[in-house]
Amino acid sequence: MARAGFNAGCRIVAVDLSQAMLERAIRRVDSEHWGQIKVARMDAAHLALPSGGFDAVYVPYTMSR
């Protein structure tokens, strides 16, 4: 995942409603970085994750109405 600019000590949680997008993300992760990356199917507006558990949020490719 170094190509995305994340350092080796970074832990990443990737979320998406679309299973197809999560599968695409999984295919793009090389085996060297699996220990620091988790993927989860969920709504980013209603995360099933602890509040305050992240140092940063990166939100590419979003749409709003």
Order of alpha helices (4+ residues) and beta strands (2+ residues): beta-alpha-beta
